[in-house]
Amino acid sequence: MPTLTKLYSMDEAAKHNKQDDCWLVIDGKVYDVTSYMEEHPGGDDVLVAATGKDATDDFEDAGHSQSARELMEQYCIGELDPSTAPKIPELKIYKKEQPKDFGEKLMDMAKHYWAVPAAVAGISIVAAGVVYSRKK
């Protein structure tokens, strides 16, 4: 007869966030580590700090040994209900436009910033008029 696994919601697991009542969620499994608090080599504050969230990354970042992974199995009390697991936001990918050549960029700038070429042309005409009038 198969063993039935108890499912816990993330909210339910998060309520157990004290030194005398501490549950962790790691790799989709729920662990009651209350009785292990004093024995934990990293201290009990590390375990309490990992409550209320998916602590998988914290566990992996600490570099636990194979024996630590085997030891944690005795504290497993069930699995996280997948429907209550925190959702990972979907990554949105934006398509970057192909770079334009210099001529296209210059034409785009001229269309958007028509005042600059017009001002240069106007200043040139005035300057030419001043130079012409001084020669007379």
N, C-alpha and C positions, 0 to 999 in steps of 0.2 A: 504494500500500500504506500503510495507516494506521500511524502511529508508536505503538509500545507504550510506555505510561507505566509507569515503575517505581513500585511502591507500597512505602512504608516505614511501619513501625509507629511509634507515638509513643515507645515504649521505645527503639527503634533510633536514632531521631533525637536522643533525650535523651542518648545516650552521647557524642555529639559536642559537648562543652560546654567546650572549652578554646580558647585563643587560636590554637593551631596546628592545630586541628581543630574547626571551629564550624559547626553546622547550625542553621537556624531553620525553624520551621513558621509560615507566614503564609497565611491564607485557604485552608487545606487543601493547600497546596503546600509542598514541602521544598526549602530552599535551602542550598547549601554556600557559605558566605560567607568561608571561610578565607582565600582570596586577596584579599579585599576589606577585611580587618580594618584594615590601616594607612591605607587611603584613606577609611574611613568618617568623615564630618565630625563625628559625635557621639562618636567614640572607640571603641576596640575593647571597652572594658569594658561599654558599653551593649549591644553585640551578645552578649557572653558572658552577661550578666545575663538576656537574653531566651531562652536555651536551656532545653531540658527542659520546655517548656510551649508552648501555643499563643500565639504572640507577636503575633497579629493586633491585639489592643487596643493593645499597646505601639507597634506600627507606626503605627496610625491616630492615636493620641494625639500622636505626634511631628509630625504634619502634613507628611508627605513630599510633595514636588512630583511632578508628572507625569513629569518626567525621571528622578526617583529610582525611580518605579514601573516605568518602561521599563528602567532599568539593572538592576533586580533580576531581570528575566527571564533574563538570561544566566547567573545563578547557580542557576537552578532545576534540580534533579536528579531530581525526581519528585513524587509526590503522597502525601499522608497516607492510609493505609489507613483508610477510614471506620469500620471495625469496631474500630479501636484508638483512635479519637479520644476525648478526654475527654468524658464524658457531662455534659450540663447538667442539674442537678437540676430536677425538675418543681416548678413553683410551685403550692402548695396555696392555694386560696381558701376562706376561711371566710365563711359568710353571717352578716351582722350582723343581730341581731334588731331589729325595728321598735321605736322608742321607745314606751314606755307613757305613758299620761297619769298625772297626779299621783294620782288616786284609785286606779288599779290598783297603782301603786308603793307607796302607803300600805298597801293591803290585803296586798300581798306581804310588806312589812316586818312587819306585824302578825302574819302567820302564822309568819314565821321568828323573830321576836323577841317572842314573847308575854310574856316576863318583864318587859319594859319597861312595857307598859300595865298589867300586873298589879301591878307595884311602884308605879306612879303611883296606881292605884286604892287600894292598901293604905295608902300614905302619906296620901292624902286622907281616908280613913276615920279613921285615927289622929288626924290634925290636927283633923278635925271633932269627934272625941270629946274631945280636949283642950280645944278652945274651948267645947264644951257643958258640960263638967265645971267650968270656971272661972266660968261664968255662974251656977251654983247657989249 
